[in-house]
């Protein structure tokens, strides 16, 4: 029974880390950059 708990927690940690990294990447890509402001004004 201990092995099944180990694999359950391992898979859950991987899934949660995947979501956290995905949301962090989306926030990074959608955030405005300093170079964007210069291009919009010109």
C-alpha positions as CSV (number, residue, x, y, z in Angstrom):
1,X,0.0,0.0,0.0
2,X,2.9,2.4,0.6
3,X,4.1,2.1,-3.0
4,X,0.7,3.1,-4.4
5,X,0.7,6.2,-2.2
6,X,4.2,7.1,-3.4
7,X,3.1,6.9,-7.1
8,X,-0.1,8.8,-6.4
9,X,1.7,11.7,-4.7
10,X,4.4,11.7,-7.3
11,X,1.9,12.0,-10.2
12,X,-0.1,14.6,-8.3
13,X,3.0,16.7,-7.7
14,X,3.9,16.5,-11.4
15,X,0.4,17.5,-12.5
16,X,0.3,20.4,-10.0
17,X,3.8,21.6,-11.1
18,X,2.7,21.4,-14.7
19,X,-0.2,23.7,-14.0
20,X,1.9,26.2,-12.0
21,X,4.6,26.4,-14.6
22,X,1.9,26.7,-17.4
23,X,0.2,29.6,-15.6
24,X,3.5,31.3,-14.9
25,X,4.5,31.0,-18.6
26,X,1.2,32.5,-19.7
27,X,1.5,35.4,-17.3
28,X,5.1,36.0,-18.6
29,X,4.0,35.9,-22.2
30,X,1.0,38.1,-21.7
31,X,2.7,40.8,-19.6
32,X,3.5,44.0,-21.4
33,X,7.2,44.6,-22.0
34,X,9.2,47.9,-22.1
35,X,9.8,47.5,-25.8
36,X,6.1,47.3,-26.6
37,X,5.4,50.8,-25.3
38,X,8.0,52.4,-27.6
39,X,6.6,50.6,-30.6
40,X,3.0,51.7,-29.9
41,X,3.9,55.4,-29.6
42,X,5.7,55.4,-32.9
